[in-house]
């Protein structure tokens, strides 16, 4: 993974830790974010509307692919948002997954 993509994942972790974690929505009114919401914020995207260009561009595309691959390989889920929203998930699970993605 290139250094810029790694920085996006590190920022994702920092944003999640600073703002708090949620499920079922990208962002709550109080600022809490889900995994993908934190990722989007780390990429500088301010809105919650779909923006697939965000995921196709490099280095954000590289970071997103790394995150997806980590979720699929380590958690057997096809998508980060589905894994995040699983009722059994905890914020500690999300932080651990992000650390693994950063280290990969």
C-alpha positions in Angstrom: 0.0 0.0 0.0 1.3 3.4 -0.8 2.0 5.9 2.0 -0.9 8.2 1.0 -3.4 5.4 1.2 -1.9 4.4 4.6 -2.4 8.0 5.8 -6.0 7.9 4.8 -6.6 4.7 6.8 -4.7 6.3 9.8 -6.9 9.4 9.5 -10.0 7.1 9.3 -9.0 5.6 12.6 -8.3 9.0 14.2 -11.7 10.4 13.0 -13.5 7.4 14.3 -11.8 7.7 17.7 -12.4 11.4 18.0 -16.0 11.6 16.8 -17.3 8.3 18.0 -18.8 5.3 16.2 -22.3 4.5 15.0 -24.2 1.9 13.0 -26.9 2.1 10.4 -26.0 5.5 9.0 -22.8 7.2 7.8 -23.1 10.0 10.3 -25.4 10.8 13.2 -26.4 14.4 14.0 -24.0 14.3 17.0 -21.1 13.7 14.6 -20.6 9.9 15.3 -19.6 8.1 12.1 -19.6 4.5 10.9 -16.5 2.9 9.4 -17.3 4.2 5.9 -18.4 7.6 7.2 -15.0 7.9 8.9 -13.3 6.8 5.7 -15.1 9.4 3.6 -14.3 12.1 6.1 -10.6 11.1 6.0 -10.8 11.5 2.2 -12.2 15.0 2.6 -15.7 14.2 1.4 -18.2 16.3 3.4 -21.6 15.0 2.1 -23.2 11.6 2.7 -24.4 11.3 -0.9 -22.9 8.6 -3.0 -19.7 9.6 -4.7 -18.2 6.5 -6.4 -15.4 8.6 -7.8 -14.0 8.8 -4.3 -13.5 5.0 -4.3 -12.0 4.9 -7.8 -9.3 7.6 -7.4 -5.9 6.9 -6.1 -4.8 6.9 -3.2 -8.3 6.8 -1.8 -9.1 3.9 -4.1 -6.1 2.0 -2.8 -7.0 2.6 0.8 -10.6 1.5 0.1 -9.5 -1.7 -1.6 -7.2 -2.4 1.3 -10.0 -1.9 3.8 -12.4 -4.1 1.7 -9.8 -6.9 1.4 -9.2 -6.8 5.1 -12.9 -7.1 5.9 -13.3 -9.9 3.4 -10.2 -11.9 4.4 -10.4 -11.5 8.2 -14.1 -11.2 8.8 -15.8 -13.0 5.9 -18.0 -10.1 5.0 -18.3 -8.7 1.4 -18.5 -5.1 2.3 -17.2 -2.8 5.1 -20.6 -1.2 5.7 -22.3 -4.6 6.1 -19.6 -5.7 8.6 -19.8 -2.4 10.5 -23.6 -2.7 10.8 -23.7 -6.3 12.0 -25.5 -6.2 15.4 -22.7 -8.1 17.1 -20.1 -5.5 16.0 -18.4 -3.2 18.6 -16.3 -0.1 18.2 -13.3 -2.1 19.4 -13.8 -4.5 16.6 -13.8 -1.6 14.1 -10.7 -0.1 15.5 -8.9 -3.5 15.5 -9.8 -4.0 11.9 -8.5 -0.6 10.9 -5.3 -1.3 12.7 -4.9 -4.5 10.7 -5.7 -2.7 7.4 -3.1 -0.1 8.2 -0.5 -2.8 8.9 -1.2 -4.7 5.7 
